[in-house]
Amino acid sequence: MRCNSEQVERRTERYREHYHRYECQKCGKWFNDFTDTALSYSKVSLNRWVYLIRELEKGQSVTQISKEIGVTYKTALEMAHTVREAIYAQQMTDKLGGEVEGDDIHVKGGRQGKDCERRPPRQRGLSQRGRGTYQGDRPLIGLWVERNSPRMVIQMQRDASKRTLFDFAHKYIEAASRVDTDSWHGYNLLDAYYDHQTVKHSECYVDNGVHCNTAEAEWSIFKPWWRTFRGVAKRYIYRYLAAYQFRRNHRHWSVLDRTHQVLAFLWAFVTGFQWDQSRLYRPVSSSIV
C-alpha cells in the first residue's frame, strides 16, 4: 500500500468481522482491507454498510435504515453522504451523442447548519422573478438525455445564463450532435457547436420530429423522487443528483449489481482526495457564497 511491493502476506489472526490484515514483507507495514478507502476510520461493520447501500438503492429513507441497522440517524446520514460522494467521484465521463434532448428545472435548496450562523432569519417574500440562481437558493438543474438510450446527465448549475448552459453541453455532448431543446434563449449558443433544434412549447410539443418529450418524461420520475427528501442543503445537492444519475443510467441492472458497483466506488474513493473540480461543476459553499 505504501511502497507498492507485491511481497505481502495475509495474517490469519482474528482482527475484525469481515476484515483481513496484511503485512508488507518489504517495509514491514501492516494494513487491512479498508486502508486508504472511504471506510478507513469507520467503526460501523461492513455488513451494515452493505445493507445501507442496498436499501438506498431501493429508495429507503435514511431514518428507517438507521433503525434497522442499529445506528443513530446522524451516523446513517453521514454514511449515506459518503456513499453519494463516492458515486459522484466516479461519474461517467463518456459524452452523449447522436440525438440528445435538453431541459431544465429549478429546485429549492437553502443553507442549513453552520451555513446559517451569519445569515439573518428568513422573511416572507424572498422569491424573485425570473430564473433562479444558486445564490438565490433556487439553483437550476440541467438535464441532457440521449434519445433511445438509458444514458443521461443531470447536474446543478450556478445560474441559467447562456454561457453556463453552453459549458454544460460542451462537457457532456459530442460535437455536431443533434440537440433538441425548447425555445428559451438561454440555449442559443448551442447553434454554433451543435445541430441545435428548438420547439416552441406555447404552440406545440412536437415540430417535425423536434421535441423534448424524453427529457420531460425524466422530470416526471425525478420530481417525485426529489420530494421524498423534504429539503436538501444546497451544498449537498450535487451528491443527490449523482446518486440519481447513477441509478437511472443503470436502471437495467438489478439492485444487487448496483450495490456491488457502489461498493467498488467506495473502495476506490480515497478519503481526503481532492477531485479535479474542472471535470464537473461542484458547488462548494466556501467558494460560492
C-alpha positions as CSV (number, residue, x, y, z in Angstrom):
1,M,0.0,0.0,0.0
2,R,2.9,2.4,0.8
3,C,5.9,1.0,-1.0
4,N,4.0,-0.7,-3.9
5,S,5.6,-4.0,-3.1
6,E,4.0,-7.3,-4.1
7,Q,5.6,-9.1,-1.2
8,V,2.5,-9.1,1.0
9,E,1.3,-11.8,3.4
10,R,-2.2,-12.2,4.9
11,R,-2.2,-12.7,8.7
12,T,-4.7,-15.2,9.9
13,E,-5.1,-13.8,13.4
14,R,-8.7,-12.7,14.1
15,Y,-8.9,-8.9,13.6
16,R,-12.4,-7.6,13.0
17,E,-15.5,-9.2,11.5
18,H,-15.2,-9.4,7.6
19,Y,-11.7,-7.9,7.7
20,H,-8.3,-9.3,6.9
21,R,-5.0,-7.9,8.0
22,Y,-1.8,-7.9,5.8
23,E,1.9,-7.3,6.4
24,C,4.3,-6.0,3.8
25,Q,7.5,-8.1,3.8
26,K,9.5,-5.2,2.3
27,C,8.7,-2.2,4.6
28,G,7.1,-4.1,7.5
29,K,3.9,-2.0,7.4
30,W,0.5,-3.5,8.4
31,F,-2.8,-2.7,6.7
32,N,-6.3,-4.1,6.3
33,D,-8.9,-4.3,3.5
34,F,-10.2,-0.8,4.2
35,T,-6.8,1.0,4.4
36,D,-6.8,4.2,2.3
37,T,-10.5,3.9,1.4
38,A,-13.6,5.8,2.4
39,L,-14.1,3.3,5.2
40,S,-10.7,3.5,6.7
41,Y,-11.8,5.1,10.0
42,S,-15.4,3.8,10.1
43,K,-16.4,1.9,13.3
44,V,-19.5,0.6,11.5
45,S,-19.2,-3.0,10.4
46,L,-19.1,-3.9,6.7
47,N,-22.4,-5.8,6.7
48,R,-24.1,-2.6,7.9
49,W,-22.5,-0.6,5.1
50,V,-23.7,-3.2,2.5
51,Y,-27.2,-3.1,4.0
52,L,-27.3,0.7,3.8
53,I,-26.2,0.8,0.2
54,R,-28.7,-1.8,-0.8
55,E,-31.6,0.0,0.9
56,L,-30.6,3.3,-0.5
57,E,-30.7,1.7,-4.0
58,K,-34.2,0.6,-3.1
59,G,-35.3,4.1,-2.2
60,Q,-35.5,3.5,1.6
61,S,-35.2,6.6,3.9
62,V,-32.1,7.2,6.0
63,T,-34.3,7.4,9.1
64,Q,-35.7,3.9,8.6
65,I,-32.3,2.5,7.7
66,S,-30.8,3.9,10.9
67,K,-33.4,2.0,12.9
68,E,-32.8,-1.3,11.0
69,I,-29.0,-1.3,11.3
70,G,-28.9,0.0,14.9
71,V,-27.1,3.3,14.5
72,T,-28.1,6.9,15.1
73,Y,-29.7,9.0,12.4
74,K,-26.7,11.2,12.3
75,T,-24.4,8.2,11.7
76,A,-26.6,6.8,9.0
77,L,-26.8,10.2,7.3
78,E,-23.1,10.6,7.3
79,M,-22.7,7.1,5.8
80,A,-25.3,8.0,3.1
81,H,-23.3,11.2,2.3
82,T,-20.1,9.1,2.0
83,V,-21.8,6.7,-0.4
84,R,-23.2,9.6,-2.6
85,E,-19.8,11.4,-2.6
86,A,-18.1,8.2,-3.8
87,I,-20.7,7.8,-6.6
88,Y,-20.1,11.5,-7.5
89,A,-16.4,10.9,-7.7
90,Q,-16.9,8.1,-10.2
91,Q,-19.4,9.6,-12.5
92,M,-19.3,8.7,-16.2
93,T,-17.0,10.7,-18.4
94,D,-18.2,9.4,-21.8
95,K,-20.0,12.1,-23.7
96,L,-23.5,11.7,-25.0
97,G,-24.0,11.5,-28.8
98,G,-26.5,11.1,-31.6
99,E,-29.8,12.7,-30.7
100,V,-29.8,14.5,-27.3
101,E,-32.6,16.3,-25.6
102,G,-32.1,19.0,-23.0
103,D,-34.3,20.7,-20.4
104,D,-34.0,22.4,-17.0
105,I,-36.0,23.0,-13.8
106,H,-35.4,24.8,-10.6
107,V,-35.4,23.3,-7.1
108,K,-35.4,24.9,-3.7
109,G,-32.2,24.5,-1.8
110,G,-31.1,26.8,1.0
111,R,-28.5,26.9,3.7
112,Q,-28.5,24.6,6.7
113,G,-26.4,24.0,9.8
114,K,-23.2,26.1,10.0
115,D,-24.0,28.0,6.8
116,C,-26.8,29.8,8.7
117,E,-24.7,31.2,11.6
118,R,-24.1,34.6,10.0
119,R,-27.3,34.8,8.0
120,P,-30.3,36.8,9.1
121,P,-33.5,34.9,9.7
122,R,-35.6,34.2,6.6
123,Q,-38.5,36.5,5.9
124,R,-41.5,36.2,3.6
125,G,-41.2,37.5,0.0
126,L,-37.6,36.2,-0.7
127,S,-38.6,34.8,-4.1
128,Q,-37.6,36.8,-7.1
129,R,-39.0,36.9,-10.6
130,G,-37.1,35.2,-13.4
131,R,-34.9,32.2,-13.5
132,G,-33.5,31.1,-10.1
133,T,-29.8,31.0,-9.2
134,Y,-27.6,29.2,-6.7
135,Q,-27.2,32.5,-4.7
136,G,-30.9,32.9,-4.6
137,D,-31.5,29.5,-3.1
138,R,-33.3,28.2,-6.3
139,P,-30.5,26.5,-8.2
140,L,-31.0,25.3,-11.8
141,I,-30.9,21.6,-12.5
142,G,-29.8,20.9,-16.1
143,L,-30.6,17.7,-17.9
144,W,-29.3,16.0,-21.1
145,V,-30.9,12.8,-22.2
146,E,-29.6,10.6,-25.0
147,R,-32.7,9.6,-27.1
148,N,-33.4,5.9,-27.4
149,S,-30.7,5.2,-24.8
150,P,-30.7,4.9,-20.9
151,R,-27.8,7.4,-20.7
152,M,-28.4,10.8,-19.2
153,V,-26.6,13.6,-17.3
154,I,-28.2,15.7,-14.6
155,Q,-26.4,18.3,-12.7
156,M,-26.8,21.6,-10.7
157,Q,-25.7,24.8,-12.4
158,R,-24.7,28.1,-10.9
159,D,-27.2,30.0,-13.0
160,A,-29.3,29.9,-16.2
161,S,-27.0,32.1,-18.4
162,K,-26.2,31.2,-21.9
163,R,-22.5,30.6,-21.1
164,T,-23.3,28.3,-18.2
165,L,-25.6,26.1,-20.3
166,F,-23.2,26.0,-23.2
167,D,-20.4,24.9,-21.0
168,F,-22.6,22.2,-19.5
169,A,-23.4,20.9,-23.0
170,H,-19.8,21.1,-24.2
171,K,-18.6,18.9,-21.3
172,Y,-21.1,16.1,-21.9
173,I,-22.3,16.2,-25.5
174,E,-20.2,15.3,-28.5
175,A,-19.6,18.0,-31.1
176,A,-22.0,18.1,-34.1
177,S,-24.6,16.0,-32.3
178,R,-28.3,16.9,-32.7
179,V,-29.6,18.7,-29.6
180,D,-33.3,19.4,-29.1
181,T,-34.4,21.9,-26.6
182,D,-37.3,24.3,-26.0
183,S,-37.1,27.8,-27.5
184,W,-35.8,29.6,-24.4
185,H,-33.0,32.0,-25.4
186,G,-30.5,30.5,-22.8
187,Y,-29.8,27.7,-25.3
188,N,-29.0,30.0,-28.2
189,L,-25.2,29.5,-28.0
190,L,-25.7,25.8,-28.9
191,D,-26.3,26.8,-32.5
192,A,-22.6,27.3,-33.2
193,Y,-21.4,23.9,-32.0
194,Y,-24.3,21.5,-32.5
195,D,-27.2,20.8,-34.8
196,H,-29.5,22.7,-32.4
197,Q,-33.2,22.3,-33.0
198,T,-35.9,24.0,-30.9
199,V,-39.6,23.6,-30.3
200,K,-41.9,26.4,-29.0
201,H,-44.0,24.8,-26.3
202,S,-46.5,27.6,-26.3
203,E,-47.5,26.4,-29.8
204,C,-46.8,22.7,-29.9
205,Y,-44.7,20.0,-28.3
206,V,-43.6,18.2,-31.4
207,D,-42.5,20.1,-34.5
208,N,-41.4,17.9,-37.5
209,G,-39.7,15.4,-35.2
210,V,-38.2,18.0,-32.9
211,H,-39.3,17.5,-29.3
212,C,-38.1,17.3,-25.6
213,N,-40.6,14.6,-24.6
214,T,-37.9,12.2,-23.3
215,A,-36.4,14.9,-21.1
216,E,-39.9,15.9,-19.9
217,A,-40.6,12.3,-19.0
218,E,-37.4,12.1,-17.0
219,W,-38.7,15.0,-14.9
220,S,-41.8,13.1,-14.1
221,I,-39.6,10.5,-12.5
222,F,-37.2,12.9,-10.9
223,K,-39.7,15.2,-9.1
224,P,-41.5,12.6,-7.0
225,W,-38.1,11.1,-6.1
226,W,-36.8,14.6,-5.1
227,R,-39.8,15.4,-2.9
228,T,-39.1,12.4,-0.7
229,F,-36.1,14.2,0.9
230,R,-38.1,17.0,2.4
231,G,-35.4,19.7,1.9
232,V,-31.8,19.4,1.0
233,A,-29.0,21.8,1.8
234,K,-27.8,23.3,-1.5
235,R,-24.2,22.5,-0.8
236,Y,-25.2,18.8,-0.9
237,I,-27.5,18.8,-3.9
238,Y,-24.8,17.6,-6.2
239,R,-24.4,14.4,-4.3
240,Y,-28.1,13.5,-4.5
241,L,-28.1,14.3,-8.3
242,A,-25.1,12.0,-8.7
243,A,-26.9,9.2,-6.9
244,Y,-30.0,9.7,-9.1
245,Q,-27.9,9.8,-12.3
246,F,-26.2,6.5,-11.4
247,R,-29.4,4.8,-10.5
248,R,-31.1,5.9,-13.8
249,N,-28.2,5.2,-16.0
250,H,-28.0,1.7,-14.6
251,R,-31.7,1.0,-14.1
252,H,-31.4,-2.1,-16.3
253,W,-29.2,-3.5,-13.6
254,S,-30.5,-5.4,-10.6
255,V,-30.3,-3.9,-7.1
256,L,-27.6,-6.4,-6.2
257,D,-25.5,-5.4,-9.2
258,R,-25.8,-1.7,-8.4
259,T,-24.9,-2.5,-4.7
260,H,-21.7,-4.3,-5.8
261,Q,-20.8,-1.3,-8.1
262,V,-21.3,1.2,-5.3
263,L,-19.1,-0.9,-3.0
264,A,-16.4,-0.8,-5.7
265,F,-16.8,3.0,-5.8
266,L,-16.3,3.2,-2.0
267,W,-13.1,1.1,-2.3
268,A,-11.8,3.5,-4.9
269,F,-12.8,6.6,-3.1
270,V,-9.8,7.8,-1.1
271,T,-10.6,9.9,2.0
272,G,-9.3,13.4,1.6
273,F,-8.5,13.1,-2.1
274,Q,-9.1,16.4,-3.9
275,W,-11.0,15.6,-7.1
276,D,-10.5,17.7,-10.2
277,Q,-13.1,20.4,-10.0
278,S,-12.7,21.3,-13.7
279,R,-14.2,18.0,-14.6
280,L,-17.6,18.9,-13.3
281,Y,-19.3,21.8,-11.7
282,R,-19.4,21.1,-8.0
283,P,-20.7,24.0,-5.8
284,V,-18.7,24.4,-2.6
285,S,-20.1,26.9,-0.1
286,S,-16.7,28.5,0.7
287,S,-16.1,29.3,-3.0
288,I,-19.6,30.4,-4.0
289,V,-21.1,32.1,-1.0
